[in-house]
Amino acid sequence: MKNNRFHIYLSEAERTKVIQTLIDMKNTLIAQGKYTDAVDDVLLKLTKAKKKRLQVHYI
């Protein structure tokens, strides 16, 4: 099985919104008594990811 890697470039506002959504999802899963391991993994990867500055050129 091939291990695919994806790169997502987010602005600071988008990154904040994704983190808040993941935290809300984790709280919902906890309230339902379900496991939150997958959400925890994604949160860790997102918070540890390097921030990269990009310039966008519109044509």
C-alpha contacts under 8 A as a table, 3 or more apart, distances in Angstrom:
res1	aa1	res2	aa2	distance
10	L	13	A	7.86
10	L	14	E	5.59
10	L	15	R	5.69
11	S	14	E	5.15
11	S	15	R	6.06
12	E	15	R	5.05
12	E	16	T	6.15
13	A	16	T	5.17
13	A	17	K	6.23
14	E	17	K	5.05
14	E	18	V	6.18
15	R	18	V	5.17
15	R	19	I	6.26
16	T	19	I	5.21
16	T	20	Q	6.17
17	K	20	Q	5.14
17	K	21	T	6.10
18	V	21	T	5.09
18	V	22	L	6.18
19	I	22	L	5.15
19	I	23	I	6.23
19	I	43	L	6.87
19	I	46	L	7.79
20	Q	23	I	5.09
20	Q	24	D	6.20
21	T	24	D	5.04
21	T	25	M	6.14
22	L	25	M	4.96
22	L	26	K	6.10
22	L	39	V	6.59
22	L	43	L	6.96
23	I	26	K	5.02
23	I	27	N	6.23
24	D	27	N	5.12
24	D	28	T	6.23
25	M	28	T	5.07
25	M	29	L	6.24
25	M	39	V	7.68
26	K	29	L	5.13
26	K	30	I	6.19
26	K	36	T	5.99
26	K	39	V	6.35
26	K	40	D	7.77
27	N	30	I	5.07
27	N	31	A	6.18
28	T	31	A	5.10
28	T	32	Q	6.30
29	L	32	Q	5.03
29	L	33	G	6.18
29	L	34	K	5.18
29	L	35	Y	6.75
29	L	36	T	6.42
30	I	33	G	4.98
30	I	34	K	5.84
30	I	35	Y	7.15
30	I	36	T	7.08
31	A	34	K	7.72
35	Y	38	A	7.95
36	T	39	V	5.42
36	T	40	D	6.09
37	D	40	D	5.05
37	D	41	D	6.22
38	A	41	D	5.17
38	A	42	V	6.43
39	V	42	V	5.21
39	V	43	L	6.14
40	D	43	L	5.10
40	D	44	L	6.16
41	D	44	L	5.21
41	D	45	K	6.26
42	V	45	K	5.14
42	V	46	L	6.07
43	L	46	L	5.11
43	L	47	T	6.07
44	L	47	T	5.27
44	L	48	K	6.01
45	K	48	K	5.29
45	K	49	A	5.95
46	L	49	A	5.30
